[in-house]
Amino acid sequence: MPIQQMFLGAGGPPPAEPLGALPVSGALWYYDGYYFTNSGGSLTWTDQSGNGRHMSTAGGRMGNNIAQDEASKGQNYLTNSRKFIKNTVVSDGMRWNGSSGYWPGTSYTLMHIMGRQLTSGTGSIGRIWDGFGINWLSGYHDTSEGVFYHDGWITTTNLNTQTSFLVIIDRKDKVRAKGLDINGNGVDSGYQSSSGRGAPTTANGVGINCGNYSGDINSGSAPPGGEASFWKSIMCACWNGDIGDTDCNTLINWGYNKLYG
């Protein structure tokens, strides 16, 4: 009998499966929450792009207090069980920077599926994606979700997703967020644009819970002292340059369908 059928026969939801290959090629890196390992305290989030840009504690890019978890079908309105990674201490995150392809600089396409862990208390607000060397954030700020500041606001409209997962495409001057809000209602910002926005350089880079305002990979602080938060991530991926509306529509619909389709 197939494992999934046995599991269903026991009365529980089927176990999480990998997201599978991205529907758009050419990613610099691609991380799926399914592929995370803890080997004697050495943590690795394995790059699924084939480029070997793994995030790890040994490589100095990942905080020490990161773990894998699973949201079962029905939790956060998911239609399938999904693995995700999260910080277990509010100070911890990870950083992409440097000339070896971890961050392409001021012309990029970033995709991520994130959520907050909490709806109240310490670490329930703040940034998730943060930048170094410039005031840059992608998707999360203070009490809002689906907002973007790239050396200037692109959109401040709060989609109120909180602990629900939100699919985001960020192309510096053009952004979009799609998902379900905290009450299970569909939300979609559509493409929001603002010319002349800024982004971190290749050397400075970006981070999850790691940047100018949220701190380093092991030393962030939550509001009011800083802007670090408790976060969770099903996936993230990045391309060099602006890959355009057609590919971005494909990606955001693929991500949404993996969660709620």
Secondary structure as GFF3:
##gff-version 3
##sequence-region A 1 261
A	DSSP	alpha_helix	3	9	.	.	.	ID=ss1
A	DSSP	beta_strand	29	39	.	.	.	ID=ss2
A	DSSP	beta_strand	42	47	.	.	.	ID=ss3
A	DSSP	beta_strand	55	56	.	.	.	ID=ss4
A	DSSP	beta_strand	66	71	.	.	.	ID=ss5
A	DSSP	three_ten_helix	75	77	.	.	.	ID=ss6
A	DSSP	beta_strand	82	87	.	.	.	ID=ss7
A	DSSP	beta_strand	94	96	.	.	.	ID=ss8
A	DSSP	beta_strand	108	116	.	.	.	ID=ss9
A	DSSP	beta_strand	129	131	.	.	.	ID=ss10
A	DSSP	beta_strand	136	141	.	.	.	ID=ss11
A	DSSP	beta_strand	144	150	.	.	.	ID=ss12
A	DSSP	beta_strand	153	155	.	.	.	ID=ss13
A	DSSP	beta_strand	166	170	.	.	.	ID=ss14
A	DSSP	beta_strand	174	180	.	.	.	ID=ss15
A	DSSP	beta_strand	186	188	.	.	.	ID=ss16
A	DSSP	beta_strand	192	193	.	.	.	ID=ss17
A	DSSP	beta_strand	206	208	.	.	.	ID=ss18
A	DSSP	beta_strand	231	240	.	.	.	ID=ss19
A	DSSP	alpha_helix	245	260	.	.	.	ID=ss20
###
